[in-house]
Amino acid sequence: MKEEQVQDSQEIKDQVINEEQAAEEGGGAADAAAEPAEASAGGEPAKKLQELADEYQARVLRVQADFDNFRRRTQKEKEDLAQYATSKLVTELLPVLDNFERAIATAPAGTEAEAFGKGVNMIFRQLEGVLKSEGLLAMETVGQPFNPEYHQAIMQVESEEHEEGIVTEEVQKGYFLKDKVLRPAMVKVSM
């Protein structure tokens, strides 16, 4: 289509040049006066030139709209990147968080072990607070209907206290980072 437009434009220019040369060679004042009257009265070359100008104007408007859309899209991508820039670090810290929880759950009883467990618990709470301030939120799963967007079913179990398709046990916690699923929860589902 572009070649046709360039060709049409070139043909129009050639035609106008030929008409001007013919008018100059003819030397007749009547001929020279008649041609501008024809062109200004909406002759074919002027009409084609106007159509080309309108088409180019429409193209410019489309390109400008495309550029505005591109600028808005890149601005949104920058905002999303800034909002979720910490997701890789938080993802790598999740196993550390899991191990802290396991260590606290299996802490032996006794005065020395109690002091040690208390220290580990304080460190865990501090780490948990930092991650929460970055937007990390643990999922509530037990007793909820199974949702494949939030849960990863590793096993189906028979349950008399839960209906079919309800999460009965959480094997590994799932987490949200702000409003996105960072890690789905590993769960057992009733059947």
Secondary structure, 3 states (H helix, E strand, C coil): CHHHHHHHHHHHHHHHHHHHHHHHHHCCHHHHHHHHHHHHCCCHHHHHHHHHHHHHHHHHHHHHHHHHHHHHHHHHHHHHHHHCCCHHHHHHHHHHHHHHHHHHHCCCCCHHHHHHHHHHHHHHHHHHHHHHHCCEEECCCCCCECCCCCEEEEEEECCCCCCCCEEEEEEECCEEECCEEEECEEEEEEC
